[in-house]
Amino acid sequence: MQQAERATFTSGSVTWKKSKDSISLDSKALLKQHPEYLSQFPQSKQGSRRFNIYTD
């Protein structure tokens, strides 16, 4: 698809679009300098599901 955002097939289509850029916290670097923060602010995160497509 390269730079195209849509591919159309006889049975449907798929899109591939770039999301908006963002800034996030580098938590690994922060915890490296302040490991005590992990015990003060723990957070559990539920696993996610991936959608995979395979060919025959």
QUIJODA-V354341 format. One line per field, one symbol per residue. ss: DSSP state (@ for helix, = for strand, . for the rest). phi: phi as a letter, one per 30 degrees, with the letter a starting at -180 (. if undefined). burial: I if it has 24 or more other ideal C-beta (glycine too) atoms within 12 Angstrom, else O. A space follows every 10 residues. Layout:
ss = ???
phi = ???
burial = ???
This chain:
ss = .....====. .====..... ......@@@@ @@@..@@@@@ .......... ......
phi = .hcdcbbcbd clabbbcddd dbcbdddddd dddbdddddd bdbdbddccc cccbcd
burial = OOOOOOOOOO OOOOOOOOOO OOOOOOOOOO OOOOOOOOOO OOOOOOOOOO OOOOOO
